[in-house]
Amino acid sequence: MKKAAEIRNFAIAGHAGSGKTTLAEMLVFKGKGISRRGTVEGKNTISDFTPEEQDRGGSIYATQLNTQWKDYQFFFADTPGYGEFLGEVTASYAAADAALVIIDCVDGPQVGTARAWKYARLAGKPRAAFVNRLDRDRADFASTLEAMRGNHGKNVIIPLYYPVGAEANFSGVVNVLFDKDIPAEIADQVAECRALWMDVIAETDEELMMRYLDGEELTDEEIAKGLVTAVRNCKAIPIFVGSVAKDIGIDELMDGIIKIFPEPTMRTGIKDVEGNALEMSESGNAVGQIFKSINDSFIGQLAFMRVFSGVFKSDSDVYNVSTQGKERIGQMLFMNGKSSTQTAEAGPGCVVAIPKLKSTKTNQTLSTSPDVKPLAAIDFPKPVMSYAITAVKPGDDEKIASGLAKIAECDPTVTLERSTESNELLLSGMGDQHLAVVGKKLREQYKVDANFNTPKVPYRETITGNGDASYRHKKQTGGSGQFAEVHLRIAPYADGYEFTNEVVGGNIPKNFIPAVEKGVMEMLAKGPLVGCPVQNVKVTVYDGKYHPVDSNEMAFKIASRMAFKDAMKMAKPVLLEPIMAVKIIIPESYTGDISGDLNHKRGRILGLSSEEGMQVVNAEVPMAEMAKYATEIRSMTGGRGSFEMEFARYEQVPGNVAGDIIAAHQTEDDDE
């Protein structure tokens, strides 16, 4: 096992199709982890090994890889560029100490690039970029660099290497800080980049700054140290350049990863559930977090753990400090796609796959000591799309629920819940493509098929006026009968629901008041308009009558329900719909199309801003209009848009829309 100082751990991220998988293949090949390079087109890369990825021609899952380079060991992840598989990127970033963002020099920065930058920034990761495919026709490094600088700033995005030649004439790279033999045609650009770096480097140390401002030359050692400090403190993003296809700039990239990405024990910001920072070292208690779990037909059940501190050993007992249970680690595996090699030990920076853990799940912490506090959970993105799931074959409901629950255990961006209102089984995820993959897994791994339908919108009902009604329930069927009379008032109530008793003189005995409220509660669960819960209502029982023999709880409950129903009709009932806060991230050129579409969806645009070079549209849109938005935004933007969505509040449905909803509900009732 390598010492922590000889390990580098990072995630490769970027837009779909930018060359992440091809670069990952090259890194493992150059480290002699494979003897022959596969291609995405040939469907034989070590990363994209699942049938879904090979059919799609792109990554769906983050693949854990490792390779050796100049006495160092790299642990890294090849992450998907599709927005719907963002959970895989989130998990990989949690396990990584740095982010390497890949950019296609022909297409320039895209929405997937912005997403990769954003989540690396939010996670506090040191970042670097590799601008790929400089050998291609129409590759334009100057334009790509300008776009990147426009997104992040000229003093942040600084080439560490500069290309020599372009397109078919691209022949090599030069280090802007240390190379002396610079071709004349790029001398000015290299000098500009060196000056930008020197400004950033000088700012890392007060003494360096004073000497630099006094015109004193800094030594190569001081420059190298300042470069590392600037990158690791997230003050600058170094740009590497090259071509994976021609193997130009790759050695320089791998050397750079060693020099500028942090050692695992230098990582900061790892905190336990109580907010205390984890002290990382190669000695002491071993602490690791399960950041990903899979149950795969290719490689079986595996839990992927990032080791943060101490050393784990194979064939040893450990503690799941998240559940206070014990676990047994049998084998530990270093993974290269679906291939693996066993390791006896794993220390800081290592990513190991552990087969067949008994009860340890994603986001839980393992340790060699039961006294270690669990690490803070990874914050996965929230689902944005749901389907109502039903069985294709009668009797398969339990199989479907069991299979989906197991899938959700391995994918925290998938949720499964039973709607208390519609009783639908709701499967939620990051979009239709994401959920299509879930459906395929359900068929292939659990041998059961499900229908995916648009779920019912959870409407609410309320009142806008006051209502007053009474109802007498009287039933005589021989022997003791039933009798109750209830007088109710209802009024709008902003704080949800309140029930008050203003009956005087014993007209309704106190022991029957709970039955009155129970009748009201039953009516609140299923309102008169479309059978949805009623909210924001104050109910007052103020009078009534009883019979000393024939009155009972059931009679008062029935009278209460009917009085409430009549009072609701008088109180101007209205339909409420859930309004979603929506954040849409798109290239600026699509702003007009997106804005127009939101207007058609009864949406309100709250404002426009920019983020990592992308246009951000913040809006509020009725949930009913967002059921298929993942598909629609992909169509409108050619796959270059993404969105986030969460519940904001309930609002009254416009009259014409409400009329259609109520009519549809009445038709359904008639059909039943």
HELIX and SHEET records of a PDB file:
HELIX    1   1 ALA A    4  GLU A    6  5                                   3    
HELIX    2   2 LYS A   20  LYS A   30  1                                  11    
HELIX    3   3 PRO A   51  ARG A   56  1                                   6    
HELIX    4   4 GLY A   83  PHE A   85  5                                   3    
HELIX    5   5 LEU A   86  ALA A   95  1                                  10    
HELIX    6   6 VAL A  111  LEU A  122  1                                  12    
HELIX    7   7 PHE A  141  HIS A  152  1                                  12    
HELIX    8   8 GLU A  167  ASN A  169  5                                   3    
HELIX    9   9 ALA A  184  ILE A  186  5                                   3    
HELIX   10  10 ALA A  187  ALA A  202  1                                  16    
HELIX   11  11 GLU A  206  LEU A  213  1                                   8    
HELIX   12  12 ASP A  220  ARG A  232  1                                  13    
HELIX   13  13 ILE A  250  ILE A  260  1                                  11    
HELIX   14  14 PRO A  264  MET A  266  5                                   3    
HELIX   15  15 ASP A  397  CYS A  410  1                                  14    
HELIX   16  16 ASP A  432  TYR A  446  1                                  15    
HELIX   17  17 LYS A  510  PHE A  512  5                                   3    
HELIX   18  18 ILE A  513  ALA A  525  1                                  13    
HELIX   19  19 GLU A  553  MET A  570  1                                  18    
HELIX   20  20 GLU A  588  TYR A  590  5                                   3    
HELIX   21  21 THR A  591  HIS A  600  1                                  10    
HELIX   22  22 MET A  623  GLU A  625  5                                   3    
HELIX   23  23 TYR A  629  THR A  637  1                                   9    
HELIX   24  24 GLY A  655  ASP A  671  1                                  17    
SHEET    1   A 7 THR A  63  TRP A  69  0                                        
SHEET    2   A 7 TYR A  72  ASP A  78 -1                                        
SHEET    3   A 7 ILE A   7  GLY A  14  1                                        
SHEET    4   A 7 ALA A  98  ASP A 104  1                                        
SHEET    5   A 7 ARG A 127  ASN A 132  1                                        
SHEET    6   A 7 ILE A 237  VAL A 241  1                                        
SHEET    7   A 7 ILE A 157  PRO A 159  1                                        
SHEET    1   B 2 TYR A 161  VAL A 164  0                                        
SHEET    2   B 2 GLY A 172  ASN A 175 -1                                        
SHEET    1   C 6 GLY A 325  ILE A 329  0                                        
SHEET    2   C 6 SER A 316  ASN A 320 -1                                        
SHEET    3   C 6 THR A 365  SER A 367 -1                                        
SHEET    4   C 6 VAL A 287  ASP A 296 -1                                        
SHEET    5   C 6 GLY A 300  SER A 309 -1                                        
SHEET    6   C 6 VAL A 351  PRO A 355 -1                                        
SHEET    1   D 2 PHE A 312  LYS A 313  0                                        
SHEET    2   D 2 GLU A 345  ALA A 346 -1                                        
SHEET    1   E 2 LEU A 333  ASN A 336  0                                        
SHEET    2   E 2 SER A 339  GLN A 342 -1                                        
SHEET    1   F 4 THR A 415  ARG A 418  0                                        
SHEET    2   F 4 LEU A 425  GLY A 429 -1                                        
SHEET    3   F 4 MET A 385  ALA A 391 -1                                        
SHEET    4   F 4 ALA A 450  ASN A 453 -1                                        
SHEET    1   G 4 ARG A 460  ILE A 463  0                                        
SHEET    2   G 4 PRO A 573  ILE A 586 -1                                        
SHEET    3   G 4 MET A 614  PRO A 622 -1                                        
SHEET    4   G 4 ARG A 604  GLU A 611 -1                                        
SHEET    1   H 3 ARG A 460  ILE A 463  0                                        
SHEET    2   H 3 PRO A 573  ILE A 586 -1                                        
SHEET    3   H 3 SER A 642  GLN A 652 -1                                        
SHEET    1   I 4 GLY A 467  LYS A 475  0                                        
SHEET    2   I 4 GLN A 482  PRO A 492 -1                                        
SHEET    3   I 4 VAL A 537  LYS A 545 -1                                        
SHEET    4   I 4 TYR A 497  ASN A 501  1                                        
END                                                                             
